[in-house]
Amino acid sequence: MLTNLIARTPARLGRILLAVAVLLLAWTVYLGSVMGGEVPAQNWSVSWTGLDLLEVATLTATGLLAIRRSRAASPVAAAAAALLLLDAWFDVMTVDGPIDWYIACAMALGVELPACYVMIRLSKTALDWPGRPPGD
């Protein structure tokens, strides 16, 4: 049902997404102005573990779908790329101390961002594989 709705009204969905983006931007500017430099966080280790497990899940699914040369690998690889980029960003932005910052930057530049690039390329390449498009 949702797929049919999206297929019939992509322009309407596009306008809704743009409106949501504007609202989110306003909310982000507001939060950035009132939160200050440090905010206490509960469940910090659970949050990081959850992010890492999402990365494991998307990388595993992407790997299995790529082995089968399934076009469904495309959106999963795109999700993996987004998670890797998110992980790199938060690693660099949440470290405490200069040594940890250099380590986080090295990990981002040496591991997470190159892996993100590979996932983006795989996402694009998988669309050209034979078979049905993802979601069909």
Secondary structure, DSSP 8 states (H G I E B T S, - for coil): -HHHHHHH-HHHHHHHHHHHHHHHHHHHHHHHHHS-S----SSHHHHHHHHHHHHHHHHHHHHHHHHTT-TTHHHHHHHHHHHHHHHHHHHHHT--SHHHHHHHHHHIIIIIHHHHHHHHHHHHHHTTSSS--TT-
